């Protein structure tokens, strides 16, 4: 059976790579660049080295620093307007997944006559777009190598733009930019990357391929071996580099194989209660893994020794069960909350969350086991 595999055409990953941003901009982006980021990164000075490199290269910059977590559609439209008003010749996304997603869509909408609402869905973004460079500052979303951007519409619903058109021209990874990430943020973004790899590996999407599964395995090897060190000793550059590369590989995997029920159930939690995406994935992860066990035991058994050096040698069932429980124990060890009640989610909201999860058909079709609304409610109740 055939498949397609798309990713960023150029990936640069090295400590100190941000110093090359000016050179890259000169070659790819032109003389006027919009930098899309969030106010926290500006305040902390994380983007300063990138701006310095652009200035040295003679590249004029405007900064759009109003990106919010789970970016709403008005944020995307404001960024696109900023690019147009500046007559930008290119766009740089600098930050976590929210900033990178907004940068993708700003580059698209500033150049294309297409409306944002017409781009939602799979393969509907037509382009053209402005040249685009993405610089992640967290090791989690892998957005720098995905053809996906997620937008919050209305009060809480999340919509995705999925198209190779929004893949960046260059993904620039510098682990030095992640050294200041606090332990909790390191933990939840790292778990997010692991979820991407697990769901890509087990996806029933027809485009799940030997390439995406290989990338998912390698991502989990890097993430599993380094996430504890990155959380506990955040100044360990080697661990930070491994996490960033693991996140990249997981992003490449799920961008082509897609994700499933973990993400489908996580999205309503983020939309309604403004919890971080990595945290919402962690909250439902072990419960979705248990739900999928009847369809995924061989896959979980295969992944167990890749992620956990102490995985047992026993039967497929024993190894699969170990994997599911060990993932929950890893989240707990990293200090990630495991119960919805501990994050302020009220119990009477669970039926609403289950209904909203059913709207994520783009994701649920990839899950190895069919999820009904009753199943979703049972998973939320187990997570409560």
N, C-alpha and C positions, 0 to 999 in steps of 0.2 A: 504494500500500500504506500502511495506517495506521500510526501510532506513538503512543506516549505519551512525554511529557517531564515529569520531576519534578525539582525542586530546592528548596533552602531558600526559603521564602516571603519572607524579608527578609535582604538582604545589605548590610552596612555596611563600607566599605573607605576608610580615610583614615589618614594619619599622626596619631597622638594619639587615635585612636578609642577606645582602652581607657579613657579618662577618662569615657566614656559608659556604662560597664558597669553602674554603680549605677542609673542612670536606666532602662536596658534591663531590668535585673532587677526593678525595681519594677513595670514594665509587663507583664512576661512570666512571671517566675519565682516571685513571691510573696516572703514574708518570711523563708523559711528555705532556704538554698541549699547544696547539696553541690558543692564544687569538686574536680574530678577532674584530677590532674596526676601528674608524676613527681618523685622526690626531687631530681634534678638541677636542675630549674627552681626548686624551692623554695630550694635552697642558693644558687643564683646570683641570687636575688631577682627573677627575670623576672616572676613573678606578683604582685609586691608592689603595683604600681600598680593592678592589677585589684582586689586585696583592699582597698586604700585607698578605691577608688571605691565598693565595696560597703559598707564601713563608714560612709562619709559619707552613704550613702543609707539607713542604718539597716537593712540587710539582714544577718541573722545567717548566719554561714558555718561549715561544718565542712569540713575539708580531708582528702581521701583522696589521699595522695601516694605510693602504692605501685605505681603502674603500671610494668610492665616492658616492654621491647621485645618485639615479637611476643607480646602479652599472652596468658598461659595462661587457661584457663577459670576456674581458682580465683581469679585476680585480678579477673575480671569479677564473679564471685559475691560476692567481698569488697566490691567497690565498691557493688554493689546493696544489700548488707546495711547498709553504712554510710549509704546514703541512707535506708533504712527506719528504722534506729536513730535517726537524727537527725530523723525526721519531715519530711524535706525536701519542700518544695513545688516545687522545681525543681533542675536540675543544670546546672553549667557545666563544659565540657571545656576544658582549658587546656594546650596543648602540641603535640607532633607527632601523627602519625597514630595511634599506639598509645593515647595519652591520649584522643583524640577518639573512637576506636572504643569504648574502655571506657566513656566517658561516655554514648555512645548507648545501650549495652546496660544500663548501670546505670539510666538513666532509664526504659528499657522494663521491666526486671525488678522494679524497686521499685514499680511501679504495676500491672503485669499479673500475673495468676495463672499465666501461661505459663512453663514451664521453659525454660532456655536451650537444652537439647538439642532441644526441640520447635521452636525458632525457626530452627535452621540450615536453609539452603536459600533458594530464591527465593520470596518472597511468603508465607512461613510465619509471620513475626512479626505477631501480631494486635493487640497493644496492649490497653488504652490505655497511655500512658507519661506520665511527668512532663514538664513544660515544659523545653526544652533550648536552651542557647546554647553555641556552639562557637567557640573563639578559637585559631586556629592560630599556632604560634610557629616553624614551618618552612614553606618554600615548596616543597612536594613532594607530599604525599599528596592534597591537595584534599578530605580527608575532611570538612571543614566543609560541603561541598555535595553529599555523596554519601549514598545510601541503603544503604550497605554498611558492615559492621563485620566484621573478620577476627579470629578467635580461634584460638590454638594449642591443640589437644586431644591428650590422651595425650602420647606422647614428642615427636612432631614434626609431626603432621599439622595442616594449617590448614583451618578450616571458616569459611564466610561466612554471615552473616545479611544478607539482601538484601531490603529492604522500604521503601517510602516512609514507613512508620510511624516509622522511626528518623531521618528527615531532621530537622535542627534547626529550631526556630522562628526563630532568628536566627544567621547566620554573621557574626562580628565580626572584621574583618581590620585589623590595625595593623602596618604594616611596621617601625615603631620596635622592636617586640618581636623582630624577626629580626636586628637590627643586630649582636648579639653572637654569632651563629652562626659557628662556626669554618669556615675554607675547605673542609676535607674534607666536613663535614656539609652545607655549602651546595652543594657540587658534587654529592654523591650524591642529595640530595633534589631538586635541580634536574633532574638526569637522570631521576629517578623521574617528575617531572611531565611531562617530554618524552615518556617512554615511554607515560604515560597518554594523551597526545594522539595519538601515532602509532598506538597500538593501537585507540583509539576511532575514528580516521579510517578505518582499514582493516578494522574488525570486520565480520563477515558476520551479526551478530545482526540479526534482523528489525526490531529497534527502533532500529537506526542510522538517523539521520534527517538532513535538511538542517540542523536546529538543532545536533545534536551535531557534525556535520562542520564547520560554520561555527565553532563554539566551539573545536574542535580546531585549526583553522587559525590562529585569532587567538591561542590559547594558545601555539602554536609560534612565532609571530611575536614575541611578548613574551619568551618564554623564550630563543629563539635570539639575540635582540639584546642580552640583558642578563645571561646566565649568566656570561660571562667577567668582566664588571665586578663582579658580585656576589661572585664567588669571589676575585678579585684585589684588589678594593677594597671590603671588606665594610662600610665606613662610608658607602657611596654610597646615600643613602636613596631616590633615584629608581630605581636599579636594584633595590633591595630591594622597592620597591612594585610594580614591573613583574613581578618574579618571583612575588610573592605573588598578584597578580591573574592571572598566567599559570597558576599552579598551581590557582587557583580555577576558571578556565575549563576547564582540562584535567579537573578533577574533575567538573564539570558534564557534560562530554562523555562521559567513560567511565562515569559513573554510569548513563547511559541507553543507551549503545551497547555497554558492557562492554569488557573487555580479553581478550587471547588468550594465545598460547604463551609470550611473554616472561614474563608473570606466572606462568603454570602451571609453568614450569621454575624460576622464581626462588623460589617458595614452599618447595620441599623444601630448597633451600640455606639459607634462613633458619631453617627448622624444625630441621634437623639440626645446623647449624654456627653458629647464632646470629649470622649476618652481617646487617647492616642491610638493610632492604627495598630502598632505593635502590641499594645496592651490588650486591645479587643481581640486580636488573634490569639494571644496567650490564654485569655479567659475561657475561650470555647475549644481550644486545641485538643486537649486530652479527651474531651467528651465526644468530639467529632471523630477522633481517631478510634475510639471504642465503638462508635456507631458504625464506622466503615470496616471494622475488623473482619466481618464475614466475607468481604470482597477483597481485602487488602493484606491478609495475613502473610502471604509469600513476600510481598513487597516490603512490609514492615520487618520481616525476618531478615531480608537482604540488607536493609538499611541499618539494623541494630549494631553490627560490629563496625560499620563505617563511622557512626556517630559516637559510640560508647566502647571504649577499649575493654571494658569488663563485661561485655555482652556474653551470655552463656552459649554453649555449643549445642544445646538440646534440639528438640523438635521445632518445626516451623511455628507451631502454636506457642511454644514456650518462648522462642526468640521474639515473636511478634508481640506477645504480651509484655515481655521485658521492655521492648522499645517504647510502647505506649506509656507504661508506668514510669520509665526512666525519663521520658520527655517531661512529664508532670513534675517529677522530682527535681529535674534540672531547673525548671521555671521557679520552683519554690526556693531552691538553693541560691538562685540569683536575686531573690527578693521580689519577684514579680507576683502581684496578687493573683489568686487562683479562684476567687469567688466573686460573683457579681455583687453580692451584698456589701463586700468590702470596698467597692468603688462607687457607692452611692446609687446604684441602679435599684429602683423600687420593685418589689416582687409583683405588684399589680401591673407592671409594664410588660411582663413577659409575653402575654398573648399578642399585644401590639407588635413587639419585636418579631415574633414568629410570623405574623402576617406580612410585615415589611420584608423579612428575609425571602419570602416567596417571590418578591419582585426581582430578585437577583438571578433571573433566569439565565443570563449570560454566563454566570458562574456555576449555577446548580447543574446545568447539563453536563458539566465536566466531572462531577463527583462520581466516584465509582459505585455508589449506592444511591438509589433514588431517595430524595428527602421530601417528605410531605410536610404540611403545616403542623400536623400533630407531632411529627418527628422533631421538627425545629423547636416546638414548645418543650418537648421532653428534654432536649439538649440544653436549652436555657434553664429549665428547672434543675437539671443535674448540676449545672454550673452555678446555680444560685447559692 
